């Protein structure tokens, strides 16, 4: 979709009639930083200045430093964001279906029914109508279809989103805007001027240039050990990944200030989070498949809305991506979604559990096995994974029978698997995972 077509769609929106008697709720903006690790965001304490704009936003809102996602890829992560349900309960799971069924009730549908204008701007081809993730959005902008759009994509995306907001405000209806920004996703190609500040010293320019050209296929070759990436390449992609986050963060900051300059920010419930993270050599893996480690499940999350969200508050208790939808509906004064896993982020959030689910991508493995001469049985990658975290410990179980247990306080990078030392903590986390098989645990 080119910019001219997009603007014509925006103009068409302004001609739509407005329903009578619509209550004035807060405007809502949710931005997903696709594939962004929570521990790579300086707002959460990372040592490199990757997210100064998020840090500034958090000073005006609440920072949830221990936010977790339930999945290892875009589809189920976004489905959980919009439904308040875990993947096992909304069914967008490889072993069940590869889309969100139309029977699901989404945040966008609920807000639209309440009189909100709704729009989504997507840079990710998985966030698309065919996957059921656009339910409830009146206006859908599949920006990924324009392969010639300038990079970073978020700049033009946010400019178009701002035009849509300005147009929506003319009608007097509240709006819900959702944006998926893709910069941190492979390939890692931050603007050249952003790159030097985040690259480790001593990595040759040729290695950096080659790392910028890596594809998802290259990362799979590393994961199946057919074509492992060297230490220098892994160091380069780590720095490039940080540069991508910094690039996107700057564009989010620019968008925030544009809303502020138009007097719209303080009336807007503004949420920034992610759908999942990324392995950058962690656990011998790259990309985000085949893993439910903290590197994939720990997300950034900042919420700003002065009338209802405390400014400058930092929450270290575990919260979930599933908690966003019920929070939005509560602040909007609307009836909650029924029988969901998520709970509001307002008030006491202690004692929550985050369950994770990932099924093996058998179809993808079958296709890629023809390309890569696997030096080992690819059954090592053909496992379903389930996990549970309680804020102190993280337990991961594979369908192969392998178990992992990590102490998140003393070992946040999850380098030391404690599962071999059977004891009360392992038994407790096993029991919590079994509890998760019951309908909609909290």
Buried (B, 14 or more C-beta within 10 A) or exposed (E): BEBEEBBEBBEEBEEEEEEEEBEEBBBBBBBBBBBBBBBBBBBBEBEBEBBBBBBBBBEBBBBBBBBBBBBBBBBBBBBBBBBBBBBBBBBBBBEBBBBBEEEBBBBBBBBBEBBBBBBBBBBBBBBBBEBBBBBBBBBBBBBBEBEEBEEBBBBBBBBBBBBBBBBBBEBEBBBBBBBBBBBBBBBBBBBEEBBEBBBEEEBEEEBBEBBBEBEBEBBBBBBBBBBBBEEBBBBBBBBBBBBBBBBBBBBBBBBBEBBEEEEBBBBBBBBBBBBBBBBBBBBEBBBBBBBBBBBBBBBBBBBBBBEEBEEEEEBEEBBBBBBBBBBBBBBBEBEBBEEBBBBBBBEEBEEBBBBBBBBBBEEBBEEBBEEBEBEEEBEBBBBBBBBBBBBEBBBBBBEEEEBBBBBBEEBBEBEEBBBEEEEEBBEBBBEBBEEBEEEBBE
